[in-house]
Amino acid sequence: MPDGTTGPTRHAVIVGGGLAGVTAALALADAGVRVTLLESRPRLGGLAFSFQRGELTVDNGQHVYMRCCTAYRWFLDRIDGTALAPLQDRLDVPVVDADRPEGRRLGRLRRDALPAPLHLGRTLATYPHLSLAERSKVGRAALALKGLDLADPALDRQDFGSWLAAHGQSARAIEALWDLVGVATLNAVAGDASLALAAMVFKTGLLSAPGAADIGWAHVPLGELHDRLARKALDSAGVRTEVRSRVTSVSPHTNGRWSVEVPGESIEADAVVLAVPQRETHDLLPDGALDAPGRLLEIGTAPILNVHVVYDRKVLDAPFLAALGSPVQWVFDRTDASGLKEGQYLALSQSAAQEEIDLPVAELRERYLPELARLLPLTRGAGVRDFFVTRERTATFAPAPGVARLRPGARTRTPGLYLAGAWTATGWPATMEGAVRSGVSAADAALRALGRPRPARLFDIEEAA
C-alpha cells in the first residue's frame, strides 16, 4: 500500500525473510520504496515456522506474545492475521505443581480489572505455590523492580538472580514465579539473565497496564501467518520476494549505491537491510561498517527444545499450562492447529535447554512421558501415538549481563546499510516483538536517509497496551 508520494523510485534489498526482514520490507514498500526480499530458506518466517510430519502440521516451537507487544500486534494486523492469533480476554495461566507431599496442586496467575500493580494483588495473595511470607516479599520486590530506571546502563551489568536474592526472594519464589515467567521470555534462568532485560520484561508485561500480560498465540500453524499471509502481504505491497536465494556478498559503490550478490545475479540497491543472525551479519558486513564488528561474535546464543507428544485421547482440558517441580516448563494443546482429527497433540516448550538440547530422543521420551503422567493424570491411561522433538540450538541470543554493549543499533557507519534482527539493540529480549521492532527501526533509518516519509500505519507501536 504505497503512500502515493512522488519522487525518484528508490530500491532497497532486504537480506533475510524472518519477522525482522518481512517487517522492514513491508514498511519500506508502504513508503513507496521498491523492495527486493532475499531469503536463503524455502520459506519465510525465520525460526517461527511450520513443517509437515505425516498428516500433522507442526510448529518448530511454541511462540506466544502479550498484549504489550504492540509491534507484533501491528505486524499481525498488517498481514491480516490478527483474528488467527487472538489474545486472552484476561491473563489466566494455570500452574501445576506435581512435586508436593500432599499431591498435585493447581494454582493460577490471573489479573483483575484494577490499575497496575493492584491488578495482580489478588492472584499474588492467593497463589498456593508460595508461602504467605514469600508472597509478601514478592510484592515488595515487584515494587522495587517497578522503580528501576531502564535507561540506567548499570542494570545490564548485573544479573537478575543476584538482584532477586538481595531483595529477599527465596529459591522457591524464583522458581515458582520469577523464572516461571522469565525463562519463557528471556530464555535464561534468573542468575544468567541481565537485570536490564529482566526488568524490562516484568515492568512492561506485568507492572504497566492491567492488560499488558494477556497472552496471545496462533490458533493456526505459524507458517500460515509468517509465511503464507506474510508473502501475500508482501506481494500486495509490490515486494519482489525470492526464497532459496542465499546472499554471498554485500558491497558498497563509490556513488553511494550497493551491490548484493546472489548466485547468478547481482542486484543494485540504494539501501540494504541485513536481517539475518549476528554471525551471518558479521560475515556479510563490509569493512568499516561497525566500529567493533567482532562484538557480534561475542553475543552468545541459547537453545530451545520442543517436545511433541500425540496421545490417543484428550488428556488436557486447558489450552496451556505451566509446571513447577518438574523438568516440564510449559505445555500447549496444538491439536486443532495441527489438523489432528483424533486424540490430542501436546507441545512442550523447554527454554534455556542447554543440558537437554543434544540428548537422544529415546532419553527425552523416558524423561518426559513420566513427567506428563505426574502433571496430567489423564495421560496415565492414554496411548502415545507419536513422540518427537524439534531443536533450535541457537534459538535466541543469550540475554547475559553485559550483552547490551554488544548489540548494535539499526544504523551502521556505512551510509545505506542497516541492521535488523531480535539480537540488535531493541531493548527487548529475543522475542517476536523484538524482531518486529528491529525491522521497524531499520526501515525508519533507511527512510530518513532516502528522504521518504513514514507510512501512516507504521510507527504507532508505542501506544499504551
C-alpha positions in Angstrom: 0.0 0.0 0.0 2.4 2.7 -1.2 1.6 6.2 0.2 1.4 7.9 -3.2 4.3 10.3 -2.7 6.2 11.4 -5.7 9.9 11.5 -6.4 12.5 9.1 -7.8 11.9 5.5 -7.1 14.5 4.1 -4.7 15.4 0.4 -4.3 16.1 -1.4 -1.1 17.2 -5.0 -0.7 16.3 -6.9 2.5 18.6 -9.9 3.3 16.6 -12.3 5.4 12.9 -13.2 5.5 12.2 -13.7 9.2 9.9 -11.3 11.1 12.5 -8.6 11.1 13.1 -8.7 7.4 9.5 -9.0 6.4 8.6 -6.1 8.7 11.4 -3.9 7.1 10.2 -4.9 3.6 6.6 -4.0 4.3 7.5 -0.7 6.0 9.7 0.4 3.1 7.3 -0.8 0.4 4.4 1.1 2.1 6.5 4.2 1.9 6.9 3.9 -1.9 10.3 2.2 -2.0 10.9 -0.6 -4.4 11.9 -3.6 -2.3 13.5 -7.0 -3.0 13.5 -9.5 -0.2 16.0 -12.4 -0.3 15.7 -15.5 1.9 18.0 -18.5 1.8 15.4 -20.9 3.1 12.5 -22.2 1.0 10.1 -20.3 3.2 9.6 -17.1 5.2 9.2 -16.8 8.9 12.8 -17.4 10.3 12.7 -19.6 13.3 8.9 -19.2 13.8 7.8 -21.7 11.1 5.8 -24.9 10.4 6.5 -28.2 8.7 4.6 -31.4 7.8 5.0 -34.6 9.7 2.7 -37.1 8.1 -0.8 -35.6 8.4 0.3 -33.2 11.2 1.2 -29.6 10.6 3.9 -28.9 13.3 5.3 -25.6 14.5 9.0 -25.9 15.2 8.3 -24.4 18.6 5.6 -22.7 20.5 5.5 -18.9 20.2 3.3 -16.6 22.2 3.1 -12.9 22.6 1.4 -10.5 25.1 -0.9 -7.5 24.7 2.0 -5.2 25.4 3.7 -6.5 22.2 2.4 -3.6 20.2 4.9 -4.1 17.3 4.0 -7.7 16.8 0.3 -6.8 17.0 0.9 -4.2 14.3 2.6 -7.0 12.2 -0.4 -9.3 12.7 -2.8 -6.6 11.6 -0.6 -5.7 8.6 -0.7 -9.2 7.3 -4.4 -9.7 8.1 -3.6 -12.3 10.8 -5.0 -10.8 14.0 -8.0 -13.0 14.1 -5.9 -16.1 13.7 -3.7 -15.3 16.8 -6.2 -13.8 19.4 -5.4 -12.6 22.8 -6.9 -13.8 26.1 -9.7 -11.6 27.4 -7.8 -11.6 30.6 -4.5 -13.1 31.8 -5.1 -16.6 33.1 -2.3 -19.1 33.5 -2.9 -22.5 35.2 0.2 -23.5 37.2 0.5 -27.1 38.3 3.0 -28.4 40.9 3.1 -32.2 41.0 6.1 -32.4 43.3 4.3 -31.8 46.6 4.0 -34.3 49.6 0.2 -33.8 49.5 0.0 -34.5 45.8 -0.6 -32.5 42.6 -1.7 -28.9 43.2 -3.2 -26.4 40.8 -2.8 -22.6 41.1 -3.5 -19.8 38.7 -1.9 -16.5 37.7 -4.8 -14.2 36.9 -5.4 -10.5 36.7 -8.2 -8.3 37.8 -9.6 -5.2 36.2 -7.8 -2.9 38.5 -5.0 -0.4 37.9 -1.5 -1.8 37.9 0.0 -3.1 40.1 -3.2 -3.8 42.0 -4.4 -5.9 39.1 -2.2 -8.8 40.3 -2.8 -8.3 44.0 -5.5 -10.9 44.5 -3.7 -13.6 42.5 -0.5 -13.0 44.5 -2.3 -13.1 47.8 -3.9 -16.5 47.0 -1.1 -18.1 44.9 -0.8 -21.5 46.5 2.7 -22.3 45.4 4.3 -19.8 47.7 4.1 -19.3 51.5 2.5 -16.2 52.9 5.9 -14.7 53.8 7.2 -15.4 50.3 4.2 -13.7 48.7 4.7 -10.6 50.9 8.4 -10.5 49.8 7.4 -10.9 46.1 5.2 -7.9 46.4 8.0 -5.8 47.8 10.4 -6.9 45.2 7.9 -6.2 42.4 7.6 -2.6 43.7 11.4 -2.2 43.8 11.6 -3.6 40.2 8.9 -1.1 39.1 11.1 1.7 40.4 14.2 0.7 38.4 15.3 3.1 35.6 15.6 1.1 32.4 17.8 3.8 31.0 20.5 3.1 33.7 23.3 1.2 31.9 24.4 -0.3 35.3 21.4 -2.6 35.2 22.8 -4.5 32.3 26.0 -5.3 34.2 24.0 -7.1 37.0 22.3 -10.5 36.9 18.7 -10.8 37.8 19.2 -13.7 40.2 21.5 -11.8 42.4 19.1 -8.8 42.4 16.2 -11.0 43.4 18.2 -12.6 46.2 19.2 -9.2 47.5 15.5 -8.3 47.6 14.6 -11.3 49.7 13.5 -13.7 47.1 13.8 -17.4 48.1 14.8 -20.1 45.7 11.2 -21.3 45.7 9.9 -17.8 44.9 12.3 -17.6 42.0 11.3 -21.0 40.6 7.5 -20.6 41.2 7.1 -17.1 39.9 10.1 -15.1 38.6 11.6 -17.9 36.5 8.1 -19.2 35.5 7.8 -16.0 33.5 11.4 -15.1 33.0 12.7 -18.3 31.5 9.9 -18.4 28.9 10.5 -14.7 27.8 14.3 -14.4 28.3 15.4 -17.9 27.5 17.6 -17.9 30.6 17.2 -18.5 34.3 17.4 -15.5 36.6 21.0 -16.0 37.5 22.1 -16.0 33.8 20.0 -13.0 32.7 20.7 -9.3 32.5 18.8 -7.3 35.1 18.1 -4.7 32.5 16.4 -7.2 30.2 14.5 -8.9 33.1 13.4 -5.6 34.5 12.2 -4.6 31.0 10.1 -7.8 30.7 8.5 -7.5 34.1 7.9 -3.8 34.1 6.4 -3.8 30.6 4.5 -7.1 30.9 3.3 -7.3 34.5 3.7 -3.9 36.1 2.5 -1.4 33.5 -1.1 -1.6 32.1 -3.5 -4.1 33.6 -3.9 -6.0 30.4 -0.3 -5.9 29.3 0.4 -9.5 30.1 -2.7 -11.0 28.5 -1.3 -13.9 26.3 -1.9 -14.4 22.6 -0.9 -17.3 20.4 -1.5 -18.6 17.0 -4.6 -20.8 16.6 -3.3 -21.9 13.2 0.2 -23.1 12.2 2.9 -20.4 12.3 3.5 -21.0 8.7 0.0 -19.7 7.9 0.9 -16.4 9.5 4.6 -15.9 9.0 4.9 -17.5 5.5 1.6 -17.6 3.6 0.0 -14.4 4.9 3.3 -12.6 5.1 4.0 -13.5 1.5 0.6 -12.4 0.4 1.1 -9.0 2.1 4.5 -8.6 0.5 3.1 -9.5 -2.9 0.2 -6.9 -2.4 2.8 -4.3 -1.5 4.8 -4.9 -4.6 7.8 -6.6 -2.9 9.8 -9.0 -5.0 10.3 -12.0 -2.8 12.9 -14.6 -3.6 13.3 -17.7 -1.4 16.2 -20.3 -1.8 18.3 -17.2 -2.5 21.5 -17.0 -0.4 23.4 -13.7 -0.4 27.1 -14.2 -0.9 28.3 -10.6 -0.5 27.2 -7.1 0.0 29.4 -4.3 -1.4 29.1 -0.5 -1.5 29.9 1.6 -4.6 31.6 4.9 -4.6 28.4 6.5 -5.9 26.5 5.5 -2.7 24.7 2.6 -4.2 25.1 -1.1 -3.3 25.6 -4.5 -5.0 24.0 -7.5 -3.4 25.3 -10.8 -4.9 23.3 -14.0 -5.1 24.2 -17.0 -7.3 23.6 -15.9 -10.9 22.6 -12.3 -10.2 24.0 -9.0 -9.0 21.2 -6.7 -7.5 21.8 -3.0 -7.4 20.2 -1.0 -4.5 20.1 2.3 -2.8 19.8 0.7 0.7 20.4 -2.7 2.2 19.0 -4.2 5.4 20.8 -7.2 6.8 18.1 -9.0 8.7 19.9 -12.3 9.4 21.5 -13.8 12.6 24.5 -12.0 14.1 27.2 -14.4 12.8 25.8 -14.3 9.3 25.7 -10.5 9.6 29.3 -10.4 10.7 30.3 -12.4 7.6 28.4 -10.1 5.2 29.5 -6.7 6.7 31.8 -4.7 4.5 35.0 -3.3 6.2 34.3 -0.3 8.4 30.6 -0.8 8.8 30.8 -1.2 12.6 33.4 0.1 15.0 34.0 -3.3 16.5 32.4 -6.0 14.3 33.9 -8.7 16.4 31.5 -7.9 19.1 28.8 -9.6 17.1 30.6 -12.9 17.6 30.6 -12.3 21.3 26.8 -12.3 21.5 26.1 -15.7 22.9 23.2 -17.9 21.9 20.7 -20.0 23.9 18.8 -23.1 22.8 15.2 -24.1 23.0 14.0 -27.7 22.9 10.4 -28.6 22.0 8.9 -32.0 22.9 5.9 -33.1 20.9 3.6 -35.9 22.1 0.5 -37.2 20.4 -2.0 -39.1 22.6 -4.8 -41.3 21.5 -7.3 -39.3 23.7 -7.8 -35.9 25.3 -5.6 -35.5 28.4 -5.5 -31.7 28.9 -8.6 -29.5 29.2 -6.8 -26.2 29.1 -5.2 -24.5 26.1 -1.9 -24.5 28.0 -0.4 -24.8 31.5 2.8 -24.1 33.3 4.6 -26.6 35.5 6.6 -26.5 38.7 8.7 -29.1 40.4 9.3 -30.8 37.0 11.6 -30.6 34.0 8.4 -29.7 32.1 8.1 -25.9 31.8 5.0 -25.1 29.6 2.6 -27.4 27.8 0.4 -26.3 24.9 -2.5 -28.0 23.2 -1.8 -27.9 19.5 -4.5 -30.4 18.4 -6.7 -28.1 16.3 -3.9 -26.1 14.8 -2.0 -29.2 13.7 -5.0 -30.7 11.9 -5.1 -33.8 14.1 -8.5 -35.4 13.9 -8.4 -37.9 16.8 -6.7 -37.8 20.1 -4.7 -34.8 21.4 -1.3 -33.3 20.4 0.7 -31.5 23.2 3.8 -29.4 22.6 6.2 -28.8 25.5 8.3 -25.7 25.2 11.6 -26.0 27.1 13.6 -22.8 27.2 17.2 -22.5 28.5 17.7 -26.1 27.4 21.5 -26.3 27.4 21.6 -29.6 29.3 19.0 -31.3 27.1 19.3 -29.9 23.6 21.5 -32.8 22.4 20.0 -35.7 24.3 18.8 -38.6 22.2 15.0 -38.8 21.6 14.8 -42.1 23.5 16.3 -40.5 26.6 13.9 -37.5 26.3 11.0 -39.8 26.0 12.0 -41.7 29.1 12.3 -38.3 30.9 9.2 -36.5 29.7 6.4 -39.1 29.4 6.5 -39.9 33.2 6.6 -36.2 34.0 3.5 -35.7 31.9 1.8 -38.5 33.8 2.6 -36.8 37.1 1.3 -33.4 35.8 -1.7 -34.7 33.8 -3.4 -37.7 35.4 -5.4 -38.5 32.3 -2.3 -39.4 30.4 -1.8 -42.5 32.6 -4.4 -44.5 30.7 -3.7 -42.9 27.3 -1.7 -44.4 24.5 1.2 -42.4 22.9 0.8 -42.4 19.1 3.8 -40.3 18.4 6.7 -38.7 20.2 9.3 -36.4 18.6 11.4 -33.4 19.3 12.5 -30.2 17.5 15.7 -28.5 18.5 16.8 -24.9 17.9 20.4 -24.8 19.2 20.8 -21.1 18.6 17.1 -20.1 19.1 17.9 -16.7 20.7 20.7 -14.5 21.7 21.8 -15.2 25.3 20.5 -12.3 27.5 23.6 -12.5 29.7 24.7 -9.5 31.8 26.8 -7.2 29.6 25.0 -8.1 26.4 23.7 -4.6 25.8 27.2 -3.2 24.9 27.4 -5.9 22.1 24.1 -5.2 20.5 24.3 -2.7 17.6 21.6 -0.3 16.5 19.9 -0.2 13.2 22.4 2.2 11.6 25.9 1.3 10.6 28.9 3.6 9.8 28.4 2.9 6.1 25.6 5.0 4.6 22.8 2.9 3.2 23.5 -0.2 5.2 21.2 -1.1 8.1 20.8 -4.0 10.6 17.7 -5.8 11.9 17.1 -8.8 14.0 15.9 -9.5 17.5 19.6 -9.5 18.6 20.1 -5.8 17.7 19.6 -3.0 20.2 15.8 -3.1 20.6 15.8 -3.0 24.4 13.8 -6.2 24.2 14.9 -9.8 24.7 14.9 -12.2 21.7 11.1 -12.3 21.0 8.9 -11.9 18.1 8.2 -8.4 19.4 11.9 -7.6 19.4 12.3 -8.9 15.9 9.5 -6.7 14.5 10.7 -3.7 16.4 14.1 -4.2 14.8 12.6 -4.2 11.4 10.7 -1.0 12.2 13.9 0.7 13.3 15.9 -0.4 10.2 13.1 0.8 7.9 12.9 4.1 9.8 16.6 4.7 9.5 16.5 3.8 5.8 13.5 6.0 5.0 15.1 9.0 6.7 18.3 8.5 4.6 16.2 8.0 1.4 14.1 11.1 2.1 10.9 9.1 2.2 8.0 9.9 4.6 7.0 7.3 7.2 4.0 5.2 6.3 0.8 6.3 8.1 0.1 2.9 9.6 3.6 2.4 11.0 5.4 3.8 14.0 2.3 3.8 16.2 3.6 0.8 18.2 4.5 2.8 21.3 0.9 3.3 22.2 -0.1 2.0 25.6 -1.3 -1.6 25.8 
